[in-house]
Structures are given as C-alpha cells and as structure tokens.
Amino acid sequence: MKSLHLALAVVGTLATFPASAAEQRINIGVGELTCPTCSYTVAAAMRGVPSVEIIDFTEGEEFGTGTYIVAFDDEAADQDMIVEAIRATGYPADIVESGDS
Amino acid sequence: MTETTSAGRETAICETPAAEKKAWATTWLGALGALALTSCCILPLVLVSFGVTGVFIAQLGVLYQYKWITFALSAAFIGYGFYKAYRPIPAAVCADGTCARPMNRTLMRSILWVATAIVAVAMIFPYLTPYLLSY
C-alpha cells in the first residue's frame, strides 16, 4: 500500500510539470493548388509527418495559393520535415511569416 | 442464339467482328475517361492518404482544368456504349441461328454503369469536398 502511494505521488508530481517537448506553430505558404481537393491533398501529406496538426488554411489572394497554420511537437518533427513532405508531392512550399500570403 | 432477359431485352447480339471491336473499344474508352476524371482530385487524395508520394501528385491536380473536356469525351463514349449495349435487335437478326459469335452485352452494360457512377462521383466530389473533408 505504501509503495502504491509512492507511485501515485510520483505520477502526480510528474503530471504537474510541463512536458519538455514544446508545440510549435508555423505558417506554410503553398502554391499550385489548382484543384478543389489539392489543399486537402497537401494537408494529408503534412499529416504524414508525426505530431503535425493543421490548425487552419486560408486561400491566398492569388489563384492557387494558400497558407496553412500548422502545429507540431518540436521533439517529433521540425519545420523542414513538414515543408519537405509537401514538396515531395510536387507542390511548392515555403515557411512564411504570419501576415504574409 | 440470343439470351433474353425478363425485360425482353437480349443480352447477346450478333455483330460483325469490326462492330463488336468498336463497341468494346467505346466501352473501354468510356471507362478510361471515367478513371481520368478521378485522377485530378480523388486519386491524389487517396494515394497521399495511403502514404504514396511523388511529384506526380501535383501534376495530377493540374488535370482539373481539363475536367470539362475529359467529361465531354467520356460522356460521348459512354453514351455511344449505352446505345450499342441497349439498342433493340432487329427481329430478323440471328433468327436463322447463324450467329456464331454473339456479343455478350451484360458485361458491357455493367462496365458502362460502373463508369457512369464513377463519372458522376468524380464530377460531384469537388463540390462536396468542403462538406466531406476537414483539414
């Protein structure tokens, strides 16, 4: 019983500390989105990278462009992995500053 | 040598080899057109979802701008295929039992209906995408 209390105390203590991995958010600008499902295809390619979540997608002013807001765990992935996952499907992609399109 | 369905439509028809070849070519071109229609939008999404990747994925998306041309061609082929698959057979044909190679129209009809369904889905899917899929 004493060891159970000790184990619960340890678990409780660990739970109060934030995980060392941090969530990162980046904006990725993608081009050549020339079909209605292209933006979903690119999103599916990004989700192939571990921990990636698509927070939002907005179409750009220019036809075929769009910006994704992407969240990921910096221990599981990095921004280059995500951009490369998009480029591997043939779509041009780059990190953009928020506010750029 | 004709089979007759309950609806009274023969599922086998005597055709000259050239006409039979033409009917089948039309049917297969219609089916190919249906697949081509899916290649711009549905196919890349399915492939990427299954982990397939490659530069060709974006190139397939470019085909969307030719959607109406592909649709017109496949509709023409499928339409002609339906005409060949369902047209009434003149009573005199095959009446003397000389039909050596009756053309099986059941398979042709099945292919044409499947192709029609694929064309319909391929044409409607892009408009339904925002309601069916999420980022």
gemmi code that builds the backbone of each chain (N, CA, C; Angstrom):
import gemmi

chains = {
    "A": [
        ("MET", (0.844, -1.200, 0.000), (0.000, 0.000, 0.000), (0.880, 1.251, 0.000)),
        ("LYS", (1.990, 1.147, 0.783), (2.899, 2.289, 0.877), (3.544, 2.568, -0.484)),
        ("SER", (3.889, 1.483, -1.164), (4.517, 1.660, -2.491), (3.517, 2.218, -3.500)),
        ("LEU", (2.243, 1.849, -3.339), (1.216, 2.391, -4.249), (1.089, 3.904, -4.068)),
        ("HIS", (1.110, 4.325, -2.806), (1.033, 5.760, -2.527), (2.228, 6.481, -3.097)),
        ("LEU", (3.378, 5.847, -2.978), (4.610, 6.450, -3.500), (4.527, 6.602, -5.015)),
        ("ALA", (4.025, 5.529, -5.667), (3.908, 5.555, -7.132), (2.935, 6.639, -7.569)),
        ("LEU", (1.817, 6.753, -6.869), (0.829, 7.787, -7.212), (1.408, 9.180, -7.003)),
        ("ALA", (2.194, 9.320, -5.948), (2.816, 10.619, -5.667), (3.775, 10.998, -6.786)),
        ("VAL", (4.528, 10.010, -7.251), (5.492, 10.267, -8.338), (4.749, 10.666, -9.610)),
        ("VAL", (3.690, 9.900, -9.917), (2.903, 10.199, -11.123), (2.303, 11.593, -11.018)),
        ("GLY", (1.767, 11.909, -9.855), (1.149, 13.223, -9.647), (2.160, 14.341, -9.797)),
        ("THR", (3.356, 14.109, -9.270), (4.408, 15.123, -9.363), (4.794, 15.345, -10.823)),
        ("LEU", (4.945, 14.250, -11.554), (5.331, 14.351, -12.968), (4.256, 15.075, -13.776)),
        ("ALA", (2.998, 14.805, -13.419), (1.896, 15.393, -14.178), (1.829, 16.911, -14.010)),
        ("THR", (2.344, 17.414, -12.892), (2.283, 18.862, -12.661), (3.333, 19.612, -13.477)),
        ("PHE", (4.394, 18.918, -13.886), (5.434, 19.569, -14.696), (5.062, 19.525, -16.170)),
        ("PRO", (5.289, 20.588, -16.909), (5.012, 20.527, -18.346), (5.990, 19.589, -19.037)),
        ("ALA", (5.512, 18.984, -20.143), (6.402, 18.096, -20.897), (7.534, 18.925, -21.483)),
        ("SER", (8.664, 18.297, -21.692), (9.813, 19.044, -22.212), (9.594, 19.438, -23.669)),
        ("ALA", (8.777, 18.617, -24.424), (8.516, 18.955, -25.819), (7.583, 20.150, -25.890)),
        ("ALA", (7.840, 21.033, -26.842), (7.007, 22.225, -26.962), (6.285, 22.223, -28.290)),
        ("GLU", (5.062, 22.721, -28.270), (4.312, 22.814, -29.515), (4.768, 24.059, -30.275)),
        ("GLN", (5.056, 23.855, -31.503), (5.467, 24.972, -32.360), (4.355, 25.238, -33.363)),
        ("ARG", (4.234, 26.476, -33.764), (3.275, 26.820, -34.818), (4.000, 27.584, -35.913)),
        ("ILE", (3.757, 27.152, -37.126), (4.367, 27.845, -38.262), (3.308, 28.082, -39.337)),
        ("ASN", (3.616, 29.048, -40.188), (2.754, 29.286, -41.352), (3.494, 28.781, -42.583)),
        ("ILE", (2.799, 27.999, -43.367), (3.423, 27.470, -44.586), (2.611, 27.928, -45.790)),
        ("GLY", (3.284, 28.615, -46.697), (2.636, 29.046, -47.935), (2.833, 27.991, -49.013)),
        ("VAL", (1.746, 27.617, -49.675), (1.810, 26.572, -50.709), (1.220, 27.127, -52.007)),
        ("GLY", (1.801, 26.729, -53.121), (1.311, 27.173, -54.428), (0.795, 26.005, -55.254)),
        ("GLU", (0.301, 26.342, -56.436), (-0.202, 25.348, -57.405), (-1.369, 24.515, -56.871)),
        ("LEU", (-2.154, 25.130, -56.008), (-3.354, 24.435, -55.504), (-4.479, 24.696, -56.512)),
        ("THR", (-4.394, 24.030, -57.641), (-5.262, 24.360, -58.775), (-6.560, 23.555, -58.838)),
        ("CYS", (-6.753, 22.648, -57.892), (-7.992, 21.872, -57.915), (-8.679, 21.958, -56.550)),
        ("PRO", (-9.971, 21.676, -56.490), (-10.698, 21.822, -55.217), (-10.166, 20.934, -54.092)),
        ("THR", (-9.585, 19.783, -54.459), (-9.102, 18.878, -53.409), (-7.598, 19.009, -53.157)),
        ("CYS", (-6.919, 19.873, -53.919), (-5.458, 19.985, -53.778), (-5.052, 20.375, -52.353)),
        ("SER", (-5.807, 21.323, -51.758), (-5.428, 21.780, -50.416), (-5.587, 20.650, -49.395)),
        ("TYR", (-6.540, 19.758, -49.646), (-6.737, 18.610, -48.740), (-5.645, 17.560, -48.966)),
        ("THR", (-5.203, 17.451, -50.213), (-4.113, 16.515, -50.518), (-2.832, 16.954, -49.804)),
        ("VAL", (-2.555, 18.268, -49.860), (-1.368, 18.810, -49.184), (-1.494, 18.607, -47.668)),
        ("ALA", (-2.699, 18.833, -47.146), (-2.920, 18.634, -45.704), (-2.668, 17.181, -45.318)),
        ("ALA", (-3.107, 16.261, -46.173), (-2.895, 14.825, -45.904), (-1.403, 14.506, -45.922)),
        ("ALA", (-0.664, 15.146, -46.841), (0.794, 14.926, -46.910), (1.465, 15.426, -45.633)),
        ("MET", (1.005, 16.570, -45.126), (1.606, 17.116, -43.897), (1.293, 16.241, -42.694)),
        ("ARG", (0.092, 15.693, -42.671), (-0.284, 14.837, -41.533), (0.516, 13.542, -41.504)),
        ("GLY", (1.201, 13.255, -42.602), (2.093, 12.091, -42.625), (3.318, 12.281, -41.745)),
        ("VAL", (3.610, 13.554, -41.397), (4.745, 13.849, -40.503), (4.236, 13.719, -39.064)),
        ("PRO", (4.979, 13.009, -38.212), (4.499, 12.790, -36.841), (4.172, 14.092, -36.110)),
        ("SER", (3.114, 14.072, -35.366), (2.654, 15.142, -34.465), (2.062, 16.366, -35.178)),
        ("VAL", (2.043, 16.357, -36.503), (1.551, 17.543, -37.221), (0.029, 17.642, -37.150)),
        ("GLU", (-0.422, 18.853, -36.856), (-1.863, 19.143, -36.875), (-2.089, 20.398, -37.698)),
        ("ILE", (-3.093, 20.369, -38.537), (-3.415, 21.554, -39.336), (-4.406, 22.386, -38.533)),
        ("ILE", (-3.990, 23.565, -38.167), (-4.858, 24.427, -37.364), (-5.835, 25.180, -38.267)),
        ("ASP", (-5.315, 25.692, -39.387), (-6.180, 26.470, -40.271), (-5.594, 26.524, -41.671)),
        ("PHE", (-6.451, 26.799, -42.619), (-5.996, 27.010, -44.002), (-6.746, 28.202, -44.567)),
        ("THR", (-6.011, 29.117, -45.147), (-6.674, 30.246, -45.810), (-6.162, 30.340, -47.239)),
        ("GLU", (-7.092, 30.562, -48.149), (-6.701, 30.717, -49.551), (-6.031, 32.069, -49.740)),
        ("GLY", (-5.025, 32.097, -50.603), (-4.345, 33.355, -50.879), (-5.118, 34.179, -51.880)),
        ("GLU", (-4.686, 35.436, -52.029), (-5.373, 36.314, -52.994), (-5.127, 35.846, -54.421)),
        ("GLU", (-3.919, 35.338, -54.641), (-3.587, 34.840, -55.981), (-4.151, 33.428, -56.138)),
        ("PHE", (-4.706, 33.143, -57.323), (-5.293, 31.812, -57.554), (-4.260, 30.700, -57.342)),
        ("GLY", (-4.666, 29.680, -56.643), (-3.800, 28.515, -56.464), (-2.837, 28.614, -55.299)),
        ("THR", (-2.924, 29.689, -54.533), (-2.038, 29.807, -53.374), (-2.853, 29.692, -52.087)),
        ("GLY", (-2.180, 29.342, -51.028), (-2.858, 29.232, -49.741), (-1.837, 29.131, -48.619)),
        ("THR", (-2.286, 29.439, -47.421), (-1.394, 29.380, -46.260), (-2.000, 28.479, -45.194)),
        ("TYR", (-1.186, 27.587, -44.710), (-1.597, 26.683, -43.631), (-0.970, 27.166, -42.324)),
        ("ILE", (-1.733, 27.110, -41.275), (-1.159, 27.278, -39.936), (-1.031, 25.870, -39.379)),
        ("VAL", (0.193, 25.499, -39.083), (0.483, 24.109, -38.718), (1.107, 24.059, -37.318)),
        ("ALA", (0.620, 23.156, -36.513), (1.200, 22.947, -35.177), (1.912, 21.599, -35.164)),
        ("PHE", (3.053, 21.560, -34.487), (3.764, 20.289, -34.371), (4.580, 20.276, -33.089)),
        ("ASP", (4.927, 19.088, -32.686), (5.749, 18.889, -31.497), (7.216, 18.948, -31.940)),
        ("ASP", (7.985, 19.851, -31.362), (9.355, 20.020, -31.862), (10.295, 18.864, -31.506)),
        ("GLU", (9.813, 17.938, -30.693), (10.646, 16.740, -30.438), (10.379, 15.659, -31.478)),
        ("ALA", (9.194, 15.709, -32.065), (8.816, 14.671, -33.032), (9.065, 15.088, -34.474)),
        ("ALA", (9.079, 16.388, -34.710), (9.211, 16.860, -36.097), (9.862, 18.239, -36.111)),
        ("ASP", (10.300, 18.651, -37.260), (10.734, 20.042, -37.405), (10.134, 20.618, -38.677)),
        ("GLN", (10.272, 21.925, -38.829), (9.571, 22.581, -39.942), (10.080, 22.133, -41.307)),
        ("ASP", (11.357, 21.773, -41.384), (11.897, 21.310, -42.672), (11.248, 19.993, -43.098)),
        ("MET", (10.985, 19.125, -42.109), (10.328, 17.849, -42.423), (8.951, 18.095, -43.029)),
        ("ILE", (8.255, 19.082, -42.503), (6.889, 19.357, -42.980), (6.934, 19.944, -44.391)),
        ("VAL", (7.841, 20.907, -44.581), (7.965, 21.528, -45.915), (8.392, 20.485, -46.943)),
        ("GLU", (9.313, 19.617, -46.545), (9.776, 18.563, -47.470), (8.659, 17.576, -47.815)),
        ("ALA", (7.803, 17.300, -46.824), (6.670, 16.384, -47.071), (5.752, 16.962, -48.144)),
        ("ILE", (5.590, 18.286, -48.135), (4.734, 18.927, -49.152), (5.452, 18.910, -50.505)),
        ("ARG", (6.730, 19.306, -50.476), (7.479, 19.365, -51.743), (7.594, 17.996, -52.399)),
        ("ALA", (7.598, 16.953, -51.589), (7.698, 15.590, -52.136), (6.485, 15.233, -52.975)),
        ("THR", (5.362, 15.923, -52.727), (4.170, 15.663, -53.546), (4.112, 16.588, -54.760)),
        ("GLY", (5.136, 17.435, -54.923), (5.218, 18.264, -56.120), (4.697, 19.686, -55.962)),
        ("TYR", (4.184, 20.009, -54.794), (3.676, 21.368, -54.577), (4.788, 22.241, -54.006)),
        ("PRO", (4.946, 23.467, -54.525), (5.947, 24.370, -53.950), (5.482, 24.859, -52.581)),
        ("ALA", (6.382, 24.818, -51.611), (6.008, 25.224, -50.251), (7.162, 25.950, -49.590)),
        ("ASP", (6.816, 26.934, -48.761), (7.818, 27.689, -48.008), (7.228, 28.167, -46.693)),
        ("ILE", (8.116, 28.338, -45.722), (7.684, 28.926, -44.456), (7.441, 30.415, -44.707)),
        ("VAL", (6.332, 30.919, -44.236), (6.074, 32.353, -44.377), (5.841, 32.958, -42.995)),
        ("GLU", (6.151, 34.241, -42.898), (5.875, 34.938, -41.643), (4.372, 35.124, -41.538)),
        ("SER", (3.843, 35.117, -40.345), (2.398, 35.328, -40.220), (2.063, 36.726, -40.737)),
        ("GLY", (1.000, 36.781, -41.528), (0.632, 38.059, -42.159), (1.019, 38.068, -43.610)),
        ("ASP", (2.075, 37.302, -43.989), (2.427, 37.175, -45.403), (1.432, 36.242, -46.069)),
        ("SER", (1.332, 36.313, -47.374), (0.483, 35.346, -48.068), (1.139, 34.923, -49.366)),
    ],
    "B": [
        ("MET", (-29.428, -17.696, -81.362), (-28.508, -17.776, -80.225), (-28.582, -16.534, -79.362)),
        ("THR", (-29.763, -16.121, -79.032), (-29.855, -14.941, -78.173), (-30.446, -15.324, -76.834)),
        ("GLU", (-29.905, -14.691, -75.782), (-30.489, -14.878, -74.462), (-31.488, -13.750, -74.265)),
        ("THR", (-32.490, -14.010, -73.491), (-33.490, -12.971, -73.292), (-33.697, -12.742, -71.803)),
        ("THR", (-33.675, -11.475, -71.407), (-33.898, -11.153, -70.006), (-35.397, -11.090, -69.750)),
        ("SER", (-35.741, -10.936, -68.468), (-37.154, -10.843, -68.126), (-37.773, -9.588, -68.737)),
        ("ALA", (-36.932, -8.588, -68.963), (-37.449, -7.354, -69.553), (-37.596, -7.490, -71.062)),
        ("GLY", (-37.183, -8.620, -71.579), (-37.340, -8.854, -73.007), (-36.226, -8.279, -73.850)),
        ("ARG", (-35.161, -7.842, -73.220), (-34.051, -7.277, -73.980), (-32.970, -8.340, -74.094)),
        ("GLU", (-32.504, -8.553, -75.300), (-31.472, -9.560, -75.495), (-30.156, -9.071, -74.879)),
        ("THR", (-29.489, -9.980, -74.208), (-28.200, -9.613, -73.638), (-27.064, -10.027, -74.556)),
        ("ALA", (-27.380, -10.750, -75.592), (-26.349, -11.111, -76.570), (-26.826, -10.648, -77.938)),
        ("ILE", (-25.914, -10.125, -78.700), (-26.303, -9.605, -80.007), (-25.258, -10.012, -81.036)),
        ("CYS", (-25.742, -10.303, -82.262), (-24.800, -10.650, -83.334), (-24.213, -9.374, -83.897)),
        ("GLU", (-22.932, -9.295, -83.920), (-22.262, -8.148, -84.516), (-21.159, -8.663, -85.409)),
        ("THR", (-20.818, -7.885, -86.400), (-19.633, -8.245, -87.177), (-18.438, -8.032, -86.262)),
        ("PRO", (-17.341, -8.760, -86.491), (-16.168, -8.585, -85.616), (-15.735, -7.129, -85.500)),
        ("ALA", (-15.820, -6.387, -86.601), (-15.401, -4.981, -86.573), (-16.329, -4.156, -85.692)),
        ("ALA", (-17.619, -4.407, -85.793), (-18.592, -3.653, -84.995), (-18.460, -3.999, -83.520)),
        ("GLU", (-18.191, -5.285, -83.260), (-18.027, -5.713, -81.870), (-16.795, -5.055, -81.252)),
        ("LYS", (-15.739, -5.019, -82.057), (-14.487, -4.394, -81.607), (-14.730, -2.923, -81.283)),
        ("LYS", (-15.484, -2.263, -82.143), (-15.772, -0.840, -81.979), (-16.594, -0.610, -80.712)),
        ("ALA", (-17.576, -1.480, -80.489), (-18.433, -1.340, -79.305), (-17.621, -1.509, -78.023)),
        ("TRP", (-16.738, -2.505, -78.030), (-15.906, -2.730, -76.839), (-14.897, -1.610, -76.644)),
        ("ALA", (-14.322, -1.122, -77.752), (-13.359, -0.020, -77.663), (-14.029, 1.203, -77.061)),
        ("THR", (-15.258, 1.467, -77.510), (-16.007, 2.608, -76.978), (-16.252, 2.435, -75.482)),
        ("THR", (-16.637, 1.232, -75.098), (-16.905, 0.950, -73.676), (-15.657, 1.171, -72.827)),
        ("TRP", (-14.534, 0.623, -73.289), (-13.292, 0.754, -72.515), (-12.795, 2.196, -72.491)),
        ("LEU", (-13.004, 2.929, -73.596), (-12.607, 4.345, -73.612), (-13.468, 5.148, -72.639)),
        ("GLY", (-14.738, 4.784, -72.555), (-15.620, 5.426, -71.577), (-15.143, 5.165, -70.159)),
        ("ALA", (-14.758, 3.920, -69.893), (-14.254, 3.558, -68.559), (-12.942, 4.294, -68.266)),
        ("LEU", (-12.097, 4.394, -69.293), (-10.816, 5.108, -69.143), (-11.064, 6.586, -68.862)),
        ("GLY", (-12.043, 7.150, -69.560), (-12.407, 8.551, -69.339), (-12.886, 8.772, -67.915)),
        ("ALA", (-13.658, 7.809, -67.405), (-14.150, 7.901, -66.025), (-12.982, 7.898, -65.044)),
        ("LEU", (-12.000, 7.031, -65.288), (-10.822, 6.982, -64.412), (-10.012, 8.264, -64.530)),
        ("ALA", (-9.925, 8.796, -65.759), (-9.181, 10.045, -65.968), (-9.828, 11.186, -65.188)),
        ("LEU", (-11.154, 11.145, -65.101), (-11.857, 12.200, -64.350), (-11.527, 12.146, -62.856)),
        ("THR", (-11.286, 10.944, -62.341), (-10.959, 10.830, -60.912), (-9.505, 11.212, -60.635)),
        ("SER", (-8.679, 11.228, -61.698), (-7.241, 11.357, -61.473), (-6.818, 12.743, -61.020)),
        ("CYS", (-7.654, 13.765, -61.254), (-7.229, 15.104, -60.834), (-7.421, 15.313, -59.356)),
        ("CYS", (-8.494, 14.702, -58.827), (-8.905, 15.135, -57.491), (-9.019, 13.994, -56.474)),
        ("ILE", (-9.733, 12.953, -56.842), (-9.952, 11.881, -55.864), (-8.700, 11.022, -55.712)),
        ("LEU", (-8.120, 10.652, -56.844), (-6.968, 9.738, -56.824), (-5.777, 10.279, -56.016)),
        ("PRO", (-5.338, 11.554, -56.237), (-4.195, 12.046, -55.446), (-4.467, 12.029, -53.946)),
        ("LEU", (-5.708, 12.379, -53.587), (-6.071, 12.410, -52.167), (-5.995, 11.014, -51.554)),
        ("VAL", (-6.493, 10.043, -52.301), (-6.467, 8.652, -51.818), (-5.021, 8.166, -51.713)),
        ("LEU", (-4.222, 8.452, -52.749), (-2.828, 7.989, -52.755), (-2.046, 8.588, -51.590)),
        ("VAL", (-2.175, 9.905, -51.390), (-1.430, 10.563, -50.304), (-1.902, 10.055, -48.947)),
        ("SER", (-3.209, 9.807, -48.817), (-3.730, 9.289, -47.549), (-3.150, 7.919, -47.226)),
        ("PHE", (-2.812, 7.168, -48.281), (-2.200, 5.846, -48.067), (-0.677, 5.919, -48.035)),
        ("GLY", (-0.135, 7.122, -47.995), (1.312, 7.284, -47.846), (2.087, 7.302, -49.147)),
        ("VAL", (1.389, 7.253, -50.276), (2.093, 7.318, -51.561), (2.443, 8.770, -51.838)),
        ("THR", (3.674, 8.995, -52.242), (4.076, 10.366, -52.518), (4.886, 10.420, -53.808)),
        ("GLY", (5.004, 11.585, -54.348), (5.746, 11.749, -55.605), (5.316, 13.044, -56.261)),
        ("VAL", (6.188, 13.580, -57.100), (5.910, 14.859, -57.759), (4.656, 14.758, -58.642)),
        ("PHE", (4.365, 13.544, -59.097), (3.201, 13.357, -59.978), (1.883, 13.725, -59.304)),
        ("ILE", (1.863, 13.741, -57.974), (0.634, 14.068, -57.248), (0.163, 15.478, -57.646)),
        ("ALA", (1.091, 16.436, -57.634), (0.722, 17.812, -58.011), (0.390, 17.894, -59.498)),
        ("GLN", (1.079, 17.090, -60.296), (0.813, 17.110, -61.742), (-0.592, 16.587, -62.048)),
        ("LEU", (-1.054, 15.618, -61.255), (-2.421, 15.110, -61.441), (-3.449, 16.202, -61.152)),
        ("GLY", (-3.138, 17.035, -60.154), (-4.049, 18.126, -59.796), (-4.235, 19.122, -60.931)),
        ("VAL", (-3.203, 19.266, -61.742), (-3.270, 20.208, -62.869), (-4.344, 19.782, -63.880)),
        ("LEU", (-4.636, 18.469, -63.913), (-5.617, 17.957, -64.874), (-7.025, 18.504, -64.634)),
        ("TYR", (-7.233, 19.112, -63.462), (-8.572, 19.621, -63.144), (-9.061, 20.632, -64.180)),
        ("GLN", (-8.116, 21.411, -64.733), (-8.533, 22.436, -65.710), (-9.065, 21.813, -67.001)),
        ("TYR", (-8.764, 20.538, -67.220), (-9.275, 19.858, -68.426), (-10.514, 19.012, -68.113)),
        ("LYS", (-11.105, 19.271, -66.944), (-12.221, 18.445, -66.463), (-13.366, 18.361, -67.482)),
        ("TRP", (-13.750, 19.502, -68.049), (-14.919, 19.508, -68.942), (-14.628, 18.794, -70.248)),
        ("ILE", (-13.382, 18.886, -70.716), (-13.020, 18.162, -71.953), (-13.073, 16.658, -71.681)),
        ("THR", (-12.480, 16.253, -70.569), (-12.478, 14.832, -70.198), (-13.914, 14.339, -69.997)),
        ("PHE", (-14.730, 15.186, -69.361), (-16.124, 14.810, -69.119), (-16.875, 14.634, -70.442)),
        ("ALA", (-16.673, 15.591, -71.359), (-17.380, 15.526, -72.646), (-16.989, 14.262, -73.412)),
        ("LEU", (-15.695, 13.967, -73.427), (-15.227, 12.780, -74.150), (-15.772, 11.502, -73.524)),
        ("SER", (-15.663, 11.402, -72.189), (-16.124, 10.159, -71.551), (-17.639, 10.028, -71.671)),
        ("ALA", (-18.363, 11.160, -71.606), (-19.823, 11.095, -71.764), (-20.183, 10.620, -73.173)),
        ("ALA", (-19.432, 11.089, -74.160), (-19.699, 10.676, -75.544), (-19.449, 9.179, -75.718)),
        ("PHE", (-18.331, 8.707, -75.170), (-18.008, 7.274, -75.284), (-19.025, 6.422, -74.532)),
        ("ILE", (-19.354, 6.858, -73.326), (-20.309, 6.084, -72.522), (-21.689, 6.104, -73.194)),
        ("GLY", (-22.065, 7.262, -73.722), (-23.354, 7.375, -74.411), (-23.431, 6.440, -75.607)),
        ("TYR", (-22.391, 6.435, -76.408), (-22.368, 5.547, -77.572), (-22.349, 4.080, -77.125)),
        ("GLY", (-21.607, 3.830, -76.033), (-21.554, 2.473, -75.475), (-22.934, 2.008, -75.028)),
        ("PHE", (-23.685, 2.900, -74.378), (-25.041, 2.562, -73.948), (-25.938, 2.273, -75.154)),
        ("TYR", (-25.740, 3.052, -76.210), (-26.530, 2.821, -77.425), (-26.259, 1.417, -77.963)),
        ("LYS", (-24.972, 1.051, -77.998), (-24.620, -0.277, -78.513), (-25.092, -1.378, -77.554)),
        ("ALA", (-25.060, -1.081, -76.260), (-25.386, -2.117, -75.267), (-26.882, -2.326, -75.093)),
        ("TYR", (-27.658, -1.314, -75.413), (-29.105, -1.417, -75.158), (-29.967, -1.323, -76.408)),
        ("ARG", (-29.347, -1.090, -77.566), (-30.194, -0.872, -78.740), (-30.975, -2.151, -79.053)),
        ("PRO", (-32.212, -1.981, -79.483), (-33.035, -3.166, -79.794), (-32.445, -3.933, -80.970)),
        ("ILE", (-32.599, -5.223, -80.926), (-32.062, -6.055, -82.000), (-33.163, -6.293, -83.032)),
        ("PRO", (-32.875, -6.029, -84.311), (-33.884, -6.310, -85.333), (-34.299, -7.780, -85.280)),
        ("ALA", (-35.578, -8.021, -85.475), (-36.120, -9.375, -85.300), (-35.471, -10.392, -86.232)),
        ("ALA", (-35.081, -9.929, -87.433), (-34.519, -10.851, -88.418), (-33.124, -11.342, -88.044)),
        ("VAL", (-32.404, -10.523, -87.248), (-31.025, -10.879, -86.916), (-31.004, -12.125, -86.036)),
        ("CYS", (-30.165, -13.034, -86.370), (-29.962, -14.261, -85.594), (-31.172, -15.210, -85.637)),
        ("ALA", (-32.179, -14.849, -86.370), (-33.372, -15.680, -86.394), (-33.094, -17.055, -86.985)),
        ("ASP", (-32.129, -17.085, -87.897), (-31.825, -18.378, -88.522), (-30.758, -19.158, -87.766)),
        ("GLY", (-30.346, -18.647, -86.628), (-29.373, -19.381, -85.829), (-27.964, -19.359, -86.391)),
        ("THR", (-27.670, -18.351, -87.215), (-26.342, -18.279, -87.822), (-25.364, -17.429, -87.003)),
        ("CYS", (-25.791, -17.033, -85.849), (-24.952, -16.145, -85.049), (-23.839, -16.956, -84.375)),
        ("ALA", (-22.679, -16.913, -84.963), (-21.582, -17.747, -84.454), (-20.958, -17.170, -83.189)),
        ("ARG", (-20.811, -15.847, -83.155), (-20.143, -15.228, -82.006), (-21.035, -14.132, -81.422)),
        ("PRO", (-22.009, -14.517, -80.642), (-22.856, -13.469, -80.077), (-22.057, -12.602, -79.092)),
        ("MET", (-22.277, -11.308, -79.194), (-21.560, -10.399, -78.303), (-22.293, -10.333, -76.968)),
        ("ASN", (-21.546, -10.571, -75.895), (-22.153, -10.546, -74.569), (-22.321, -9.098, -74.112)),
        ("ARG", (-23.552, -8.690, -74.014), (-23.785, -7.295, -73.661), (-23.944, -7.073, -72.154)),
        ("THR", (-24.063, -8.157, -71.384), (-24.229, -7.997, -69.937), (-22.984, -7.363, -69.320)),
        ("LEU", (-21.818, -7.868, -69.698), (-20.562, -7.315, -69.174), (-20.402, -5.865, -69.623)),
        ("MET", (-20.752, -5.625, -70.885), (-20.639, -4.268, -71.425), (-21.531, -3.300, -70.648)),
        ("ARG", (-22.735, -3.732, -70.367), (-23.667, -2.885, -69.613), (-23.131, -2.622, -68.198)),
        ("SER", (-22.576, -3.667, -67.576), (-22.040, -3.498, -66.219), (-20.922, -2.474, -66.220)),
        ("ILE", (-20.000, -2.600, -67.170), (-18.864, -1.672, -67.249), (-19.377, -0.245, -67.457)),
        ("LEU", (-20.351, -0.105, -68.334), (-20.869, 1.229, -68.631), (-21.562, 1.851, -67.420)),
        ("TRP", (-22.307, 1.053, -66.672), (-22.978, 1.598, -65.478), (-21.965, 1.969, -64.407)),
        ("VAL", (-20.939, 1.142, -64.230), (-19.890, 1.462, -63.248), (-19.174, 2.742, -63.675)),
        ("ALA", (-18.855, 2.848, -64.966), (-18.177, 4.048, -65.483), (-19.047, 5.285, -65.273)),
        ("THR", (-20.355, 5.131, -65.490), (-21.273, 6.255, -65.289), (-21.266, 6.696, -63.823)),
        ("ALA", (-21.276, 5.716, -62.927), (-21.268, 6.028, -61.492), (-19.971, 6.753, -61.118)),
        ("ILE", (-18.837, 6.281, -61.666), (-17.547, 6.916, -61.364), (-17.528, 8.356, -61.893)),
        ("VAL", (-18.050, 8.544, -63.106), (-18.093, 9.897, -63.684), (-18.940, 10.812, -62.797)),
        ("ALA", (-20.087, 10.303, -62.363), (-20.979, 11.118, -61.519), (-20.275, 11.502, -60.219)),
        ("VAL", (-19.628, 10.532, -59.582), (-18.929, 10.807, -58.320), (-17.788, 11.802, -58.565)),
        ("ALA", (-17.025, 11.579, -59.639), (-15.878, 12.442, -59.938), (-16.317, 13.879, -60.214)),
        ("MET", (-17.496, 14.044, -60.833), (-17.967, 15.390, -61.138), (-18.526, 16.090, -59.897)),
        ("ILE", (-19.160, 15.324, -59.017), (-19.813, 15.928, -57.844), (-18.816, 16.137, -56.690)),
        ("PHE", (-17.854, 15.217, -56.561), (-16.950, 15.200, -55.407), (-16.276, 16.555, -55.118)),
        ("PRO", (-15.708, 17.238, -56.134), (-15.031, 18.514, -55.833), (-15.946, 19.543, -55.175)),
        ("TYR", (-17.237, 19.520, -55.531), (-18.157, 20.495, -54.947), (-18.545, 20.117, -53.520)),
        ("LEU", (-18.434, 18.830, -53.199), (-18.801, 18.374, -51.857), (-17.614, 18.344, -50.904)),
        ("THR", (-16.416, 18.520, -51.453), (-15.197, 18.384, -50.645), (-15.231, 19.191, -49.336)),
        ("PRO", (-15.610, 20.478, -49.376), (-15.589, 21.242, -48.115), (-16.515, 20.669, -47.047)),
        ("TYR", (-17.563, 19.959, -47.491), (-18.502, 19.401, -46.519), (-18.089, 18.004, -46.057)),
        ("LEU", (-17.325, 17.321, -46.907), (-16.948, 15.931, -46.596), (-15.620, 15.831, -45.861)),
        ("LEU", (-14.695, 16.736, -46.189), (-13.345, 16.630, -45.639), (-13.035, 17.808, -44.728)),
        ("SER", (-12.103, 17.576, -43.832), (-11.634, 18.682, -42.998), (-10.113, 18.656, -42.977)),
        ("TYR", (-9.523, 19.788, -42.631), (-8.061, 19.858, -42.589), (-7.594, 19.221, -41.334)),
    ],
}
model = gemmi.Model(1)
for chain_id, residues in chains.items():
    chain = gemmi.Chain(chain_id)
    for i, (resn, *xyz) in enumerate(residues, 1):
        res = gemmi.Residue()
        res.name, res.seqid = resn, gemmi.SeqId(i, " ")
        for name, pos in zip(("N", "CA", "C"), xyz):
            atom = gemmi.Atom()
            atom.name, atom.element = name, gemmi.Element(name[0])
            atom.pos, atom.b_iso = gemmi.Position(*pos), 0.0
            res.add_atom(atom)
        chain.add_residue(res)
    model.add_chain(chain)
structure = gemmi.Structure()
structure.add_model(model)
structure.setup_entities()
